């Protein structure tokens, strides 16, 4: 009798847990949803966050607000979300730095276990550009020039540890090229020296490069994605240009704190996928060189793991080891 009673209590407990979880999703949200953007206003992830927040608000009457918490290549904002209540009311729009940071910095959270992936929102192709004074007009000419003049070329980046930096490292190490890395504090400063010829080449996002490219002050050689960019269809991919297997991009995606109820994660996934398909959102993002993604939360989890492996190898090949965070970051 005691055994049967114990089984009955256990079944009721499990049912109660299921009902509680379903209830959490059914009543969600009970307060404004805070989308934390771990960078300053104005970038791709900030734009996507604000477009998604607007669309979800209009469609479902949900109050979504965007908070910018920049610092330490996204770590400050990510740590804030990792330590937030796992109820779906505080979520993160992470960038590709999320998968690179473990190879660069000793983090205050575990990248894989501190978050529940919700959805991959977008990706942004990078473009390889060279200063106009460099006597090359395609990728193969650049490779030949670098091999004939070892140690004389430099590649600029918008900062240590981002996709532009590691895309350059992947290029030089996969081809055995002797090229110096010169990091800057942001793309604007890097572009100024690239245009003037103080540095020679750079990988950067299409959105960031639009002004110098439109001004014909840099030469575009290739985009880094598997397919050509819709905004620049005449520019070949790195693989089309003869660099086999080369593929990089920046990206963004929504993460919730670990422990967020699965039904809440799926509700957020559905709302955000729906928002990304709105013509207003797709058109605005496509015009700026951003590729709309979307999909299942499980697919985003796999994507993050694959990205961590890829960038971990690039960092290892470049001799980069994780360092302690600087105080005040």
C-alpha positions in Angstrom: 0.0 0.0 0.0 2.8 2.4 0.9 4.6 1.6 -2.4 1.4 2.3 -4.4 0.9 5.6 -2.5 4.5 6.6 -3.2 4.0 6.0 -6.9 0.7 8.0 -6.9 2.4 10.9 -5.1 5.3 10.8 -7.6 2.9 10.8 -10.6 1.0 13.7 -9.2 4.2 15.6 -8.6 5.3 15.1 -12.2 2.0 16.2 -13.4 2.2 19.3 -11.2 5.6 20.1 -12.6 4.2 19.8 -16.1 1.2 22.0 -15.4 3.4 24.6 -13.7 5.7 24.8 -16.7 2.7 25.0 -19.1 1.2 27.7 -16.9 4.4 29.7 -17.0 4.4 29.7 -20.8 0.6 30.4 -21.0 0.9 33.4 -18.7 4.2 34.7 -20.2 5.2 37.5 -20.1 4.0 39.0 -16.9 6.3 42.0 -17.2 8.3 43.8 -20.0 10.8 41.6 -21.8 14.3 43.2 -21.7 16.5 42.4 -24.7 20.1 43.1 -23.7 22.4 44.1 -26.5 26.0 43.7 -25.3 27.3 46.5 -27.5 26.8 50.2 -28.1 23.8 51.4 -30.1 24.0 51.4 -33.9 25.4 48.1 -34.9 23.8 45.1 -36.5 22.7 43.4 -33.3 21.3 46.6 -32.0 19.3 47.2 -35.2 17.9 43.6 -35.2 16.9 43.9 -31.5 15.0 47.0 -32.1 13.2 45.7 -35.2 12.3 42.5 -33.4 11.1 44.3 -30.3 8.9 46.6 -32.4 7.3 43.7 -34.4 6.6 41.5 -31.4 5.1 44.4 -29.6 2.8 45.2 -32.6 1.8 41.6 -33.2 1.3 40.3 -29.7 0.9 43.4 -27.5 4.1 42.5 -25.7 6.3 45.3 -24.2 9.8 44.5 -25.4 12.6 47.0 -24.4 16.2 47.1 -25.6 19.0 47.8 -23.2 22.6 48.4 -24.3 25.2 47.0 -22.0 28.5 47.2 -23.9 31.9 46.2 -22.6 34.7 43.6 -23.0 33.5 42.3 -26.5 30.1 41.5 -25.2 31.1 39.8 -21.9 29.6 42.5 -19.6 26.1 42.2 -21.1 26.3 38.5 -21.5 27.3 38.0 -17.8 24.4 40.2 -16.8 21.9 38.0 -18.6 23.6 34.8 -17.4 22.9 35.9 -13.8 19.4 37.1 -14.5 16.2 35.2 -13.4 15.6 32.3 -15.8 12.0 33.3 -16.6 12.3 34.7 -20.1 12.0 38.3 -19.1 15.7 39.1 -19.6 17.2 37.8 -22.8 20.4 38.5 -24.8 21.0 39.3 -28.4 24.5 37.9 -28.6 26.9 38.4 -31.5 29.5 36.1 -33.0 31.9 37.2 -30.2 29.9 34.9 -28.0 31.5 31.9 -29.7 35.0 33.5 -30.0 35.3 34.9 -26.4 36.1 31.5 -24.8 39.2 31.3 -26.9 40.3 34.8 -26.0 39.3 35.5 -22.4 38.7 33.7 -19.1 35.0 34.2 -18.8 32.9 34.7 -15.6 30.3 32.2 -17.0 30.3 29.0 -19.1 29.4 29.8 -22.7 27.5 26.5 -23.2 25.8 25.9 -19.8 24.9 29.4 -18.7 22.4 30.0 -21.5 19.5 28.5 -23.3 19.7 29.1 -27.0 16.5 30.6 -28.5 17.0 31.4 -32.1 19.7 32.5 -34.6 18.4 35.8 -35.9 20.8 36.9 -38.6 24.3 36.8 -40.1 26.5 39.4 -41.8 29.0 38.6 -44.5 32.5 40.0 -44.1 34.4 41.4 -47.1 38.1 41.4 -47.8 39.2 44.8 -49.0 42.6 46.3 -49.7 44.0 49.9 -49.8 43.7 51.4 -53.2 47.5 51.9 -53.5 48.2 48.2 -53.2 49.0 46.8 -56.7 46.6 43.9 -56.5 43.1 43.5 -58.0 42.0 40.0 -56.8 42.6 37.5 -54.0 45.2 35.4 -55.9 47.2 38.6 -56.7 47.1 39.5 -53.0 48.3 36.0 -52.0 51.2 36.2 -54.6 52.2 39.7 -53.4 52.2 38.6 -49.8 54.4 35.6 -50.6 56.8 37.7 -52.6 57.0 40.4 -49.9 56.9 38.5 -46.6 56.5 40.7 -43.5 55.7 43.9 -45.4 51.9 43.7 -45.4 49.6 44.4 -42.4 45.9 43.7 -41.9 43.7 46.0 -39.8 40.9 44.9 -37.5 38.2 46.7 -35.5 39.7 45.1 -32.3 41.2 42.0 -30.7 39.0 38.9 -30.7 36.2 39.8 -33.1 35.3 38.1 -36.3 37.2 40.6 -38.4 40.4 39.9 -36.4 40.1 36.1 -36.5 39.0 36.1 -40.2 42.4 37.8 -40.9 44.2 35.2 -38.8 42.4 32.4 -40.6 43.4 33.9 -44.0 47.1 34.2 -43.1 47.5 31.0 -41.2 45.6 28.8 -43.7 47.8 30.1 -46.5 51.1 30.4 -44.6 51.3 34.2 -45.1 53.5 36.5 -43.1 51.1 39.5 -42.4 51.1 41.7 -39.3 47.9 42.2 -37.4 47.1 45.9 -36.4 44.1 46.2 -34.0 42.1 49.4 -33.7 39.3 50.6 -31.4 36.5 50.2 -33.9 36.1 50.1 -37.6 36.1 53.9 -38.2 39.7 54.3 -37.0 40.8 51.2 -38.9 39.2 52.4 -42.1 41.1 55.8 -42.0 44.5 54.1 -41.9 43.5 51.6 -44.5 42.3 54.3 -46.9 45.6 56.2 -46.3 47.7 53.2 -47.0 49.2 52.9 -43.5 47.7 49.4 -43.4 47.0 47.2 -46.4 44.0 44.9 -46.0 41.1 44.2 -43.8 38.2 41.9 -43.2 35.1 43.8 -42.1 31.3 43.7 -42.3 29.6 45.0 -45.4 27.6 47.4 -43.3 30.7 48.9 -41.8 32.5 49.1 -45.1 29.7 50.7 -47.1 30.9 54.3 -46.8 34.5 53.8 -47.9 33.4 51.4 -50.7 30.8 53.8 -52.0 33.5 56.5 -52.0 35.7 54.2 -54.1 38.4 54.5 -51.5 39.0 50.8 -51.1 39.2 47.8 -53.4 36.8 45.0 -52.6 38.2 41.5 -53.4 35.9 38.9 -52.0 33.2 38.2 -49.4 33.7 35.5 -46.8 30.5 33.6 -46.9 29.6 30.5 -48.9 27.3 32.4 -51.2 27.7 35.9 -52.7 26.1 38.8 -50.8 22.8 40.0 -52.1 23.9 43.6 -51.6 27.1 43.1 -53.6 26.4 40.3 -56.1 29.4 41.1 -58.4 32.0 40.4 -55.6 33.1 36.7 -55.6 33.3 34.6 -52.5 36.7 33.6 -51.0 36.1 30.1 -52.2 35.3 31.3 -55.8 38.5 33.3 -55.6 40.5 30.2 -55.0 40.8 29.9 -51.2 39.2 26.5 -50.6 37.1 26.0 -47.5 37.3 29.6 -46.4 34.1 30.7 -44.8 33.4 33.2 -42.0 30.7 35.6 -41.0 29.4 37.6 -38.0 26.1 36.6 -36.6 23.5 37.4 -33.9 21.1 35.3 -31.9 18.8 35.3 -28.9 19.9 33.5 -25.7 18.0 33.2 -22.4 19.4 32.3 -19.0 19.9 28.6 -18.4 16.9 27.1 -16.7 14.4 29.1 -18.6 11.3 26.9 -19.1 11.4 25.1 -22.5 7.9 26.3 -23.3 8.9 29.9 -22.7 12.0 29.4 -24.9 9.7 28.0 -27.7 7.2 30.8 -27.3 10.1 33.4 -27.7 11.4 31.3 -30.7 8.0 31.4 -32.4 7.5 35.2 -31.9 11.0 36.1 -33.1 10.9 33.8 -36.1 7.6 35.4 -37.0 9.0 38.9 -36.6 12.0 38.1 -38.8 9.7 37.1 -41.7 7.9 40.4 -41.7 8.7 42.2 -45.1 9.5 45.5 -43.3 12.2 43.7 -41.2 13.6 41.6 -44.1 13.8 44.6 -46.4 15.5 46.9 -43.9 18.0 44.3 -42.9 18.8 43.2 -46.5 19.5 46.8 -47.6 22.2 47.0 -45.0 23.9 43.7 -45.9 22.3 41.7 -43.1 21.1 38.2 -43.9 17.9 37.1 -42.1 18.2 33.6 -40.5 15.8 32.1 -37.9 15.1 28.4 -37.2 14.8 26.1 -34.2 16.4 26.6 -30.8 18.2 23.2 -31.1 19.7 24.2 -34.4 21.1 27.4 -32.8 22.6 25.4 -30.0 24.4 23.2 -32.6 25.5 26.3 -34.5 27.1 27.9 -31.4 29.0 24.7 -30.6 30.3 24.4 -34.2 31.4 28.1 -34.1 33.3 27.6 -30.9 35.2 24.7 -32.3 36.1 26.6 -35.5 37.2 29.8 -33.8 39.0 27.8 -31.1 41.2 26.2 -33.8 41.9 29.6 -35.4 42.9 31.1 -32.1 45.1 28.1 -31.3 46.8 28.3 -34.7 47.5 32.0 -34.1 49.0 31.2 -30.7 46.3 33.0 -28.8 45.5 31.8 -25.3 42.6 33.0 -23.0 43.6 35.8 -20.8 42.1 37.2 -17.7 39.6 40.0 -18.2 40.9 43.5 -17.6 39.5 45.2 -14.5 36.9 47.8 -15.3 36.0 46.1 -18.6 
